Structures are given as C-alpha cells and as structure tokens.
C-alpha cells in the first residue's frame, strides 16, 4: 500500500475534533478538487506492507486511528487492511476519512467508522450521490457527514441533499466545514460560511447545525 506519512496528533476536523489519534495518510487520489488541501498526498508515496503499517501505528502508542489520504478507499487491499487493523487488541476505534466517492460495504468491520466529506460545486468534481446514499442508508450508525462549503452555490447543493435525506440529518445533525482557499487567510472562509449558515433560519430551527473549521489549520499543527 502507498503511504504518504504515519504520525500522531489530534484530529483537527469534524465531530471528533480534538481527539488524540494516530494517523496513516495514504498516497493517491484521482479526484482533481479545485481546493484540495492535501496536494502533497495526491501522488507518490512509499510502499509499505499492511503489517509494516500496523506495526508503525502500534509503536506510536495511541489506540484511536485515523485512516486518511489522498483517498484511502482507492487503495488496493483497503478492506483487508481495515479488517486486520480492527483485529488488533490494542486498537480502540478506526475512523476512515473519505470523500465518499467510492462505496465499499466490506470496510465496515468491527471498529471502523467512516467520516464522509462530499465534494460541493466549488470543488469542481462530479460527486456521485448514489454512493453517498449507500453509506448513510446502509450504515447510518457508523457514518458521519461533514459538508465542505465555500459559496452560496455550495450551500444550495447541500440543502438539496439535506432535504432528500432529511431523516438521516434530523438524527445526526448537519456539520459544515469551511474550505480553505490557497493564498487567503482561512479565517475569511470561516467567517463567510458562518454568514451563509446564519441566514438559513429554517435550517437552524429544524436541525442541529454546527460549523466546525479545520482547527489544525487555524493553530498550525499537522
């Protein structure tokens, strides 16, 4: 498997923000998102066996694991890797960070949870809603969605999805994650998104809504 880096830090985004965890960042992603925030992991990487990755994670001594990328679900053998990692007694939980472009039912083994970040119009990719539907319908209790957002067009796209799957979001709530624009302070994107969300009074009255920035970018950690 192609690995960009393995390290320990705190989770900087989503509903688990602040969680102390070990991270394995796989290399490789075929998506060409306009505002990709991990350009360095889109290509390259170093080949590791699954056992080598697991041993390296174990050596870090942190039992919660974040599997990210790149796009980790595009890795050959990812389902088998997650099964092996879940079988390790020292592992507490595994959180897979994915765009949701690929739906793979066999990744949901034992200790695995999935965080999906659908790609909105500002990312300029064609996002497959059928794949998204398969995740939230079939594995409701294991899946958390965080909506990347930057523009009014993004918000309109998100609201359409929320209306279509309102039962899921009524139970799980809605998480907005401001997109970082290269060359601009991230705080500007955060303020823009807060302003957009605050205008949506019907949304705020019906759903549990959170705007959660990528904290690691605001404080300058990995």
Helices and strands as residue ranges (DSSP letters): E 2-10, E 20-26, G 39-41, E 46-47, H 50-60, E 64-68, G 72-74, H 78-86, E 93-98, G 105-107, E 112-116, G 121-123, H 129-138, G 140-142, E 143-145, E 147-149, H 152-164, H 166-172, E 174-178, H 186-198, H 201-206, E 209-211, H 215-219
